Amino acid sequence: MNPKLQRILPRVQKPARYVGGEYGQVVKKAEDVRVRMGLCFPDTYEIAMSNLGLHILYGVFNEMDGVWCERVFQPWGDMEAALRDAGVPLYGLESGTSAGDFDILGFSLGYEMAYTTVLNMLDLMGLPLRASERKGLAPLVIAGGSSCYNPAPMADFFDLFIIGEGEEVGRELVRLYDAAKSAGLSKAAFLLQAAEIPGIYVPDVSVGRVTKRVVADLDKSYFPAEGIVPSTEIVHDRVALELFRGCIRGCRFCQAGYVYRPVRERSADVLIEQGKSALNHAGYQEVTLLSLSTSDYRDLDGLCDGLLDFCEPRKISLSLPSLRADNFSMDLMQKVQKVRKSSLTFAPEAGSQRLRDAINKNVTEEALLESLRVAFAGGWSAVKLYFMLGLPTETDEDVVAIAELVNKVLWTWKQHATNKNRGVRLTVSTSCFVPKAHTAFQWEAQVSMEEYSRRVALLRESMKSRAITYNWHEADGSFIEAVLSRGDRRLGAVIEEVWRKGGRLEAWSEYFSLERWLAAFDACGIDPHAYANRERAADEVFPWEVIDTGVTRDFLARERAAAYADKLSPDCRKACTVCGVTRVCKGVDCRG
């Protein structure tokens, strides 16, 4: 370990974040390595190590001959200050080597509010921020993740973007880099070759639209059964099993539901074996099932039975997030809660049936209340409900309808709970709608921060019971997210200005500053409201249309029209909606 680092660590919070050495980490001999990679996550250790995608890519790259992939995370403020004071650059956790000396730096971009942290990490590595200023082949700075579906705001800082799922295209890119490094190619020559790989977008080089990459067979794709076991507490200390990618639903606000199409499932037998292997390796006491809508997995009962045969005798709990009220199974919930009974979570998103139809949520009030009736009768007493405010076509009546629905939930508990002595805990959470690229609502305006706050106050005043806890996200962060999510390349200057004034870790309230962002917009002569609060013209050409998700613009326009007509669209397993994604399925049956 760097002697300077040894002196720093005793003085910072949670030093275990910064030392590596965890069970399951990969260390390779220098003589066996031709390409060194840094898998960079622009957030803290606790967040990064809870991300299943990071563990998958870590394993994928380290399986490659001649490639060593290390982890590089953003330090908390005290550690960052100590590194800068001591002149220690940001380093890979496995070796302690300066990350700026790696061949490839791959950033995970899953959230727009991480953009300034990317710049901060590059600076901590001692690297120029802009791709044009990094002249050599190494380090190649790349990005992947859901935010790359609109690469424009960060295009000045990355050499290239991986569009879609990275397991296969990532291997292809690293093999190409390996050959280019051996041949002594320049960065410009390499990028010309990289732009020919399907799923790679190279700013100012790629010609035509770049189509996302899709992993067709998840049963054969990599799973980190023997992954890294963190040495310190993280956000999600558990084994995560990915049931499927994509979603059969068509919620019109949900970017993930559109860009991860088509639906592809892992088989129950494969998942059971993956779960057993990962639990035996890591020793976790919980396994969770991940997807955009867990209860839509077709063999969920069989999967849970197989996992519980292993988990129950060992006192390992099984959790099922992402439940839907319209296919909620009490029998299943009673099975999986034998080890530990937790709260139930549902996301109706809107209070009125009209607005739920407009956003294509396809959940009725009757289905929600019936599911909760059964749950309360079965002994549950804690329920979390998630909603959005500011959705397109929302009125004050729709806002008040949230309170009316919550009151009906409370009444359902009073009528059907088997144990009223415990009381009921209803937690209602609201967030501000953020219009996203590649969705049916990509044309919509976000409500102003003042209007969102007014609707929060209206809802708060409409819920009086002490049994109801109301939490809401502040509007300022959602406003900046809306600007960035549909931004163009002019925003690169704003992002850099925010970083230069101290911006980083802005998903954390301790670091976010709306005033800093507004000052940066003013300094760059850019009106943020033109990005967030302006309804886009039907024929406007968008900066993100260099990316082809498979879903056509015509389909999104039809879905938007259906929203204004309060008209539902069927889920993909009931009827094909002709979204266009079969063009990128590569033989996958997107209706399952």
NUPA-442320 format. One record per residue (C-alpha): x, y, z; residue in one letter. Coordinates in steps of 0.05 Angstrom, whole numbers, m for minus. Layout:
REM NUPA-442320
- X|Y|Z|A
...
This chain:
REM NUPA-442320
- 0|0|0|M
- 22|71|m15|N
- 54|98|49|P
- 16|163|40|K
- m48|123|37|L
- m30|88|101|Q
- m26|155|136|R
- m92|179|105|I
- m138|121|120|L
- m140|126|196|P
- m167|197|189|R
- m227|184|143|V
- m296|155|150|Q
- m304|81|133|K
- m232|68|110|P
- m253|m3|88|A
- m283|31|26|R
- m214|47|0|Y
- m168|m13|13|V
- m195|m69|m31|G
- m173|m139|m10|G
- m243|m167|m8|E
- m259|m240|m14|Y
- m271|m255|m87|G
- m232|m197|m117|Q
- m188|m213|m178|V
- m113|m202|m177|V
- m69|m222|m237|K
- 5|m225|m248|K
- 34|m167|m288|A
- 67|m213|m338|E
- 0|m244|m355|D
- m34|m177|m370|V
- m35|m140|m436|R
- m95|m95|m423|V
- m111|m62|m357|R
- m180|m36|m345|M
- m213|7|m293|G
- m287|m5|m282|L
- m307|64|m257|C
- m371|78|m218|F
- m385|152|m205|P
- m411|143|m135|D
- m388|116|m68|T
- m367|44|m52|Y
- m433|28|m18|E
- m473|47|m80|I
- m424|17|m131|A
- m418|m50|m97|M
- m494|m57|m94|S
- m498|m52|m170|N
- m507|m120|m203|L
- m485|m94|m270|G
- m417|m75|m242|L
- m406|m146|m215|H
- m427|m176|m282|I
- m378|m133|m323|L
- m323|m143|m272|Y
- m329|m218|m282|G
- m337|m214|m358|V
- m274|m174|m368|F
- m232|m213|m318|N
- m250|m278|m353|E
- m215|m251|m415|M
- m144|m275|m428|D
- m92|m220|m418|G
- m142|m171|m387|V
- m143|m147|m315|W
- m204|m106|m294|C
- m201|m67|m228|E
- m253|m23|m193|R
- m248|52|m186|V
- m300|90|m145|F
- m312|162|m124|Q
- m287|175|m53|P
- m329|211|m2|W
- m311|284|11|G
- m262|272|68|D
- m223|220|29|M
- m222|262|m34|E
- m194|322|4|A
- m141|277|36|A
- m121|248|m31|L
- m114|317|m62|R
- m75|344|m3|D
- m27|285|m5|A
- m20|285|m80|G
- m46|214|m86|V
- m84|201|m151|P
- m148|160|m153|L
- m129|87|m158|Y
- m154|17|m172|G
- m176|m20|m110|L
- m144|m85|m130|E
- m73|m60|m142|S
- m70|11|m115|G
- m44|33|m184|T
- m62|102|m208|S
- m124|94|m251|A
- m97|144|m300|G
- m44|93|m320|D
- m96|41|m343|F
- m109|25|m416|D
- m185|31|m412|I
- m229|68|m363|L
- m301|46|m368|G
- m353|89|m332|F
- m422|66|m313|S
- m472|120|m329|L
- m539|101|m300|G
- m562|169|m274|Y
- m554|239|m302|E
- m537|268|m234|M
- m471|229|m236|A
- m444|270|m294|Y
- m403|319|m253|T
- m375|261|m212|T
- m346|231|m276|V
- m307|295|m288|L
- m285|296|m216|N
- m258|225|m221|M
- m220|241|m285|L
- m189|300|m250|D
- m171|258|m189|L
- m136|211|m238|M
- m95|269|m265|G
- m127|265|m334|L
- m154|320|m380|P
- m230|323|m378|L
- m244|328|m453|R
- m231|272|m501|A
- m199|319|m551|S
- m145|336|m499|E
- m126|263|m486|R
- m82|249|m546|K
- m55|179|m537|G
- m91|113|m545|L
- m88|103|m470|A
- m126|114|m429|P
- m188|103|m472|L
- m246|133|m433|V
- m313|99|m448|I
- m383|97|m420|A
- m441|50|m417|G
- m508|49|m381|G
- m579|75|m389|S
- m558|148|m391|S
- m518|134|m455|C
- m583|129|m494|Y
- m575|205|m498|N
- m499|212|m503|P
- m501|285|m524|A
- m489|321|m457|P
- m427|280|m442|M
- m402|271|m514|A
- m344|319|m505|D
- m314|279|m447|F
- m317|207|m472|F
- m280|174|m530|D
- m339|127|m543|L
- m404|100|m515|F
- m429|29|m510|I
- m503|29|m527|I
- m544|m28|m498|G
- m523|m88|m459|E
- m448|m92|m451|G
- m428|m164|m440|E
- m417|m182|m513|E
- m399|m115|m544|V
- m352|m100|m486|G
- m311|m163|m501|R
- m309|m144|m575|E
- m284|m74|m559|L
- m230|m98|m511|V
- m205|m149|m562|R
- m201|m94|m614|L
- m163|m50|m565|Y
- m115|m106|m550|D
- m99|m114|m624|A
- m93|m39|m634|A
- m45|m32|m576|K
- m1|m88|m603|S
- m2|m56|m672|A
- 15|13|m645|G
- m48|46|m674|L
- m64|118|m659|S
- m126|136|m620|K
- m158|165|m683|A
- m145|101|m723|A
- m172|58|m667|F
- m236|99|m660|L
- m250|91|m734|L
- m247|15|m725|Q
- m287|17|m661|A
- m344|55|m695|A
- m353|m6|m740|E
- m373|m50|m681|I
- m449|m54|m674|P
- m471|m18|m610|G
- m411|30|m607|I
- m424|104|m614|Y
- m363|148|m627|V
- m379|222|m625|P
- m360|258|m689|D
- m340|192|m721|V
- m401|146|m723|S
- m441|151|m787|V
- m516|138|m785|G
- m556|115|m725|R
- m524|67|m676|V
- m568|8|m656|T
- m566|m18|m585|K
- m537|m86|m570|R
- m581|m141|m540|V
- m560|m205|m505|V
- m607|m256|m534|A
- m597|m315|m488|D
- m592|m297|m414|L
- m585|m369|m393|D
- m517|m369|m427|K
- m496|m300|m405|S
- m447|m289|m348|Y
- m471|m288|m276|F
- m423|m270|m218|P
- m435|m332|m176|A
- m366|m324|m144|E
- m364|m249|m141|G
- m333|m199|m93|I
- m359|m200|m21|V
- m354|m130|8|P
- m313|m122|71|S
- m357|m66|97|T
- m432|m52|96|E
- m463|m33|30|I
- m533|m10|11|V
- m556|m79|m13|H
- m519|m134|26|D
- m550|m193|m10|R
- m548|m238|m70|V
- m586|m209|m130|A
- m615|m255|m184|L
- m635|m222|m249|E
- m700|m255|m272|L
- m706|m222|m340|F
- m690|m159|m379|R
- m743|m116|m411|G
- m815|m109|m390|C
- m880|m134|m419|I
- m916|m71|m396|R
- m913|m5|m431|G
- m914|50|m378|C
- m907|112|m421|R
- m861|149|m373|F
- m812|92|m363|C
- m748|96|m403|Q
- m723|28|m379|A
- m787|m5|m402|G
- m774|20|m473|Y
- m699|16|m481|V
- m690|m54|m451|Y
- m740|m86|m498|R
- m748|m143|m517|P
- m765|m185|m456|V
- m716|m242|m445|R
- m722|m289|m385|E
- m673|m334|m349|R
- m700|m403|m336|S
- m720|m421|m265|A
- m671|m479|m262|D
- m612|m434|m281|V
- m633|m381|m230|L
- m639|m432|m174|I
- m569|m459|m187|E
- m542|m388|m192|Q
- m574|m370|m126|G
- m547|m431|m90|K
- m477|m420|m117|S
- m476|m346|m99|A
- m504|m358|m28|L
- m454|m413|m15|N
- m397|m368|m39|H
- m416|m304|m4|A
- m453|m327|59|G
- m508|m275|52|Y
- m572|m282|91|Q
- m617|m253|37|E
- m630|m264|m37|V
- m672|m216|m78|T
- m704|m225|m146|L
- m691|m167|m194|L
- m728|m143|m255|S
- m772|m85|m277|L
- m834|m125|m256|S
- m817|m186|m215|T
- m888|m214|m211|S
- m890|m217|m288|D
- m838|m273|m287|Y
- m876|m333|m315|R
- m849|m388|m269|D
- m844|m346|m206|L
- m878|m399|m162|D
- m831|m454|m186|G
- m770|m409|m178|L
- m789|m389|m107|C
- m804|m461|m87|D
- m736|m482|m112|G
- m699|m426|m77|L
- m738|m435|m12|L
- m720|m509|m9|D
- m649|m484|m2|F
- m660|m419|36|C
- m711|m437|89|E
- m670|m489|127|P
- m612|m440|128|R
- m654|m381|152|K
- m640|m343|88|I
- m695|m294|69|S
- m723|m285|m1|L
- m748|m216|m23|S
- m791|m198|m82|L
- m789|m124|m101|P
- m825|m95|m162|S
- m892|m127|m146|L
- m955|m110|m184|R
- m1023|m106|m151|A
- m1058|m140|m210|D
- m1020|m205|m204|N
- m1002|m205|m130|F
- m1001|m275|m101|S
- m1015|m281|m26|M
- m996|m355|m27|D
- m928|m336|m56|L
- m917|m279|m6|M
- m934|m325|52|Q
- m881|m373|27|K
- m826|m324|19|V
- m839|m287|85|Q
- m830|m349|129|K
- m760|m327|147|V
- m774|m252|154|R
- m837|m212|141|K
- m823|m144|110|S
- m867|m88|86|S
- m905|m92|20|L
- m888|m42|m34|T
- m932|m22|m94|F
- m925|33|m145|A
- m993|56|m170|P
- m959|119|m196|E
- m1024|157|m201|A
- m1085|164|m156|G
- m1141|165|m207|S
- m1159|110|m256|Q
- m1161|161|m312|R
- m1089|182|m301|L
- m1066|110|m292|R
- m1097|95|m359|D
- m1064|156|m390|A
- m995|132|m368|I
- m1012|59|m386|N
- m1001|35|m315|K
- m1056|m16|m326|N
- m1071|m27|m252|V
- m1141|m16|m225|T
- m1160|10|m157|E
- m1200|m54|m146|E
- m1140|m98|m158|A
- m1096|m57|m110|L
- m1147|m56|m54|L
- m1162|m131|m63|E
- m1088|m147|m58|S
- m1082|m105|4|L
- m1145|m136|34|R
- m1114|m204|28|V
- m1047|m179|55|A
- m1078|m146|115|F
- m1119|m208|129|A
- m1054|m247|125|G
- m1021|m206|179|G
- m985|m151|141|W
- m988|m82|171|S
- m936|m41|134|A
- m947|m16|62|V
- m906|31|19|K
- m940|65|m40|L
- m903|104|m94|Y
- m933|158|m138|F
- m910|212|m186|M
- m933|284|m188|L
- m931|326|m251|G
- m949|271|m300|L
- m976|294|m367|P
- m1051|310|m364|T
- m1050|311|m287|E
- m1101|357|m254|T
- m1113|376|m181|D
- m1168|323|m180|E
- m1115|271|m197|D
- m1071|296|m140|V
- m1127|293|m90|V
- m1144|224|m116|A
- m1078|199|m88|I
- m1102|218|m18|A
- m1170|187|m31|E
- m1137|122|m53|L
- m1091|121|9|V
- m1152|133|53|N
- m1185|73|20|K
- m1123|32|36|V
- m1128|54|108|L
- m1202|35|110|W
- m1186|m33|80|T
- m1138|m45|137|W
- m1190|m26|188|K
- m1240|m74|157|Q
- m1195|m134|145|H
- m1133|m133|189|A
- m1127|m193|234|T
- m1083|m158|285|N
- m1104|m86|296|K
- m1062|m81|360|N
- m1000|m71|317|R
- m1029|m12|280|G
- m1017|2|207|V
- m959|39|175|R
- m974|70|107|L
- m915|106|75|T
- m933|148|14|V
- m876|174|m29|S
- m880|221|m89|T
- m828|242|m139|S
- m830|294|m194|C
- m842|267|m264|F
- m780|274|m308|V
- m791|268|m383|P
- m740|220|m413|K
- m711|208|m482|A
- m738|149|m522|H
- m805|147|m485|T
- m876|166|m505|A
- m868|228|m461|F
- m802|252|m492|Q
- m840|312|m521|W
- m871|333|m455|E
- m855|393|m411|A
- m838|382|m338|Q
- m880|423|m290|V
- m843|480|m258|S
- m811|471|m190|M
- m862|519|m160|E
- m920|480|m190|E
- m892|414|m164|Y
- m885|444|m94|S
- m957|468|m98|R
- m981|398|m115|R
- m940|369|m58|V
- m974|417|m10|A
- m1043|400|m39|L
- m1030|326|m28|L
- m1001|336|41|R
- m1062|376|63|E
- m1108|321|36|S
- m1077|266|79|M
- m1092|276|153|K
- m1086|208|186|S
- m1027|197|234|R
- m1020|128|205|A
- m996|159|139|I
- m924|181|131|T
- m914|225|69|Y
- m845|232|38|N
- m831|272|m25|W
- m770|285|m68|H
- m751|357|m75|E
- m762|389|m143|A
- m694|420|m153|D
- m657|356|m167|G
- m712|332|m213|S
- m708|397|m251|F
- m634|388|m266|I
- m645|315|m283|E
- m698|337|m334|A
- m650|386|m365|V
- m595|334|m372|L
- m639|276|m393|S
- m660|312|m457|R
- m599|356|m465|G
- m554|369|m525|D
- m479|379|m532|R
- m483|451|m508|R
- m493|424|m438|L
- m422|397|m435|G
- m397|467|m419|A
- m449|473|m363|V
- m430|406|m333|I
- m357|426|m333|E
- m372|494|m302|E
- m413|461|m246|V
- m355|414|m232|W
- m304|471|m230|R
- m348|505|m178|K
- m347|442|m134|G
- m401|397|m163|G
- m396|322|m152|R
- m436|267|m117|L
- m498|306|m134|E
- m546|248|m123|A
- m531|262|m50|W
- m568|320|m17|S
- m505|337|21|E
- m471|357|m44|Y
- m526|380|m91|F
- m534|454|m102|S
- m587|483|m148|L
- m555|552|m141|E
- m489|525|m169|R
- m526|496|m230|W
- m565|560|m242|L
- m501|601|m239|A
- m468|554|m289|A
- m527|560|m337|F
- m522|635|m332|D
- m447|635|m343|A
- m455|592|m405|C
- m513|633|m432|G
- m561|574|m431|I
- m634|574|m409|D
- m648|509|m371|P
- m723|519|m375|H
- m719|511|m450|A
- m696|440|m437|Y
- m739|420|m378|A
- m803|461|m382|N
- m816|467|m456|R
- m863|421|m494|E
- m826|397|m556|R
- m856|403|m625|A
- m882|339|m656|A
- m831|343|m713|D
- m772|367|m671|E
- m708|329|m685|V
- m677|306|m620|F
- m602|300|m604|P
- m612|229|m578|W
- m639|204|m644|E
- m569|184|m664|V
- m586|124|m621|I
- m634|70|m644|D
- m666|31|m587|T
- m708|m9|m636|G
- m772|25|m613|V
- m795|71|m669|T
- m811|145|m663|R
- m878|132|m696|D
- m896|82|m642|F
- m877|131|m587|L
- m920|184|m620|A
- m979|136|m623|R
- m970|121|m549|E
- m968|194|m532|R
- m1033|205|m570|A
- m1063|146|m532|A
- m1043|179|m467|A
- m1082|242|m484|Y
- m1141|198|m501|A
- m1135|161|m434|D
- m1128|97|m475|K
- m1093|34|m451|L
- m1046|m7|m494|S
- m1040|m82|m481|P
- m979|m115|m451|D
- m933|m150|m499|C
- m954|m221|m481|R
- m1026|m207|m496|K
- m1018|m171|m562|A
- m959|m143|m601|C
- m963|m67|m603|T
- m916|m64|m664|V
- m865|m21|m627|C
- m811|m39|m677|G
- m763|m73|m629|V
- m765|m139|m668|T
- m714|m105|m714|R
- m661|m115|m660|V
- m687|m179|m628|C
- m639|m225|m666|K
- m688|m282|m662|G
- m716|m267|m593|V
- m792|m274|m586|D
- m808|m208|m553|C
- m876|m234|m531|R
- m842|m288|m489|G
